[in-house]
């Protein structure tokens, strides 16, 4: 009987376990999350890059008591002192007989005085950003000679050959030794190839007729001296009469002499120096009116 009770008890426990199991809440079926289709982001409309704004004109103001006849270095004589603000030279002048490196940081000369070698500074650029190498310096000097630029080509009269050995080495070979080489080079400006290449001296000074030439000359605020080079006597006389200048040279530059009045008109000053007219500046005029 005891065994039977145990069996009955076991059966009851088993039924109770089944009963507990059946009373659990049914598992809620889960569904896979719905994945919504994704779309590629719409490409934003692209616009062409804006064109760079046009550069504003640049105004250069220089205060000076000296005459500046033109900013063009290839002609005009009185503004040469201001051109050192615009252009470099190979060598610079510091005192009467003292020179220092300019565009060339050093130089040496052969024993016979015929071959000069200049070391050009590295990393130098012109105003427009183009590099200034020994090749550019050689081009500028050769262009000056070939076009016979009147303002400074005569300083290079003995230059037989000008070549760049590399980007920083310039070699100048002379036909004859030059004792004042450093002095001559302080007046020879190095011009940018990007601006002047392809231009001839005739292109620089191109004009239609004599009236245009006279109008250009008289448009200046200054009038110290003017120079005319011509083969026609009639053109020379007409130009000399029409030019607004205190002195006019016809086919020559030698205007100054002790017996001649020296002076200009407009903003080139008042009065004269030299000659009989120059004495007047040191005289006092006296007016005497007599009645008897």
C-alpha angles and dihedrals in degrees: 000000000000089000091051091052091053091052091049091048091049090050091050091050090049091049090049090052090050090048092053091048093051092049095062114108114259115257112257109239112242124217125213111256114261110248110212115216113258123223125212111252111264111257112246113237111261122219128206113261112267115257113252113263115257111262115257116241113261121227118210115202120190126179113212141141090212125095116261107192097174142350091223107102094202095071138016124066112211100064098058093109090060095049091076085073089060107033139034129228127208092246131024129214118230104167139355095290102007125098132182136192118285122165085342110065092197142355142187137192133218121250092256092051094237104104121057120185120197127194107217119213117254124236096026119145135185122242091271092054098255114136121258108218133161087268090058092048091050090050092050094051093045091047090051091053096043093051094040092229101206098215098061114352090099089067087066098050095123096045106120099171135008118188139159112233091191139335093294105027123083122184124197121189117197129207089218132010115271116210096196099042095138092051093051094051095056088073097048111091120204109233125204113257091212090066105035104033112116094020122115128199089255090056091052094051099033116148139161103228144337092276090062091049092051092046092053093048095047093047089075120099089227133071113174101126138350130194129208126191115191143135093220121086092200092054090047093052093045093049094046091052096045101042114101098223137114092232132026126194119200112206092338143070100211102104103140121091134145095248096047126081113249119203146093146232136239110017092348093086143269127268134021139265124211132019126044092311091055091059091060091071089065097047129088117221117223124194117206122185117185129189122183 
